[in-house]
Amino acid sequence: MMDKFRGPMRLRRSQVDYVTHDQRLLDSRGPSDWVHTDPWRVMRIQAEFIEGFGSLSDLGPAISVFGSARTPQDHGDFARGEEIGRKLVEAGFAVITGGGPGAMEAANKGASEAGGVSVGLGIELPFEAGLNPWVDKGINFRYFFARKTMFIKYSQGYVVLPGGVGTLDELFEAITLVQTGKITSFPIVLFGSEYWSGLVDWIRDTVLARGMISPSDLDHFRVTDDVDEAVEIMKQARAERAARPVERRGQWD
C-alpha cells in the first residue's frame, strides 16, 4: 500500500496524488489563478521553518550523513553507513539524514541501535514512502529549501556516502557555503574513494585547471575509506569550534 507524506499529513490509497508543493510553487505552466495563492504559501513556508527550528533547537552536536536512497541493504555501502552512524553516536553526535531508505536508513539504523539521537528530515516526493523505521525524531517537509536550511543549521559537518543527484546537490551546496564563508568550521567528508575519485579528479584537473576555483577550494572536503578517520575529522572540528572565542551577537542576529 502506497503511503505519501505531505508535510505532517499522511495520505493513502485514493488520497495519494503525485504533485508536490515544490512543483506547484515553481511550475508556472497552466491556469494563472495559482498566482493569487502565493501570499498564502508564504505562511506555509514560514510554518515549516518554525516547525524545524522548534523541533531541532535542542538537538546538540549533530552530523548529517548523505547517500543514495537506492543503496541495497546487502551492499557494502549500507554496512559502512551503519558503522558511521554508530561511531558518530559513540563520539557524542546525533545523526541527521534525509530520512529515506538506502544509505540514509543505514546511518539512522546505526545511530538508533547505538542509543543515540537518530533524526530524519523527510521531503514530499511523488513516489516516496516516508521516513525509514530507524528515524526516532522525524520531520517531513514540503519545500526543499526549508529542509536544506535545517541540514546546514543543525549539522556541524557532512559525511557523504556514494549517492546520486540529491546527494550531489547537498554536497555542492555545502561546499559553496564554506567557500563563500557563509558557514565556518564545517568539515565535509566524501566516503568511498573509488566512487568519488573521478569527481575529485575532474574538479582538480578541469575546474581548477581552467581557473574556475582557487587551489584552496580543494581543501573544503576530504576523501577517505576509513570510518574512524571520518569520525575523527568531525571530532577535531568540534574541538576547534569549542576553542574559538564566542562571538557576542545582537539580540536579533
Secondary structure, DSSP 8 states (H G I E B T S, - for coil): --EEEETTEEEEGGG--S--HHHHHH---S-GGGGGGHHHHHHHHHHHHHHHHHHHTT--SEEEEE--TT--TTSHHHHHHHHHHHHHHHTT-EEEE-S-STHHHHHHHHHHHTTS-EEEEEE--TT---S-TT-SEEEEES-HHHHHHHHHHH-S-EEE-S--HHHHHHHHHHHHHHHTTSS-S--EEEE-HHHHHHHHHHIIIIIITTTSS-GGGGGG-EEES-HHHHHHHHHHHHHHHHHS------TT-
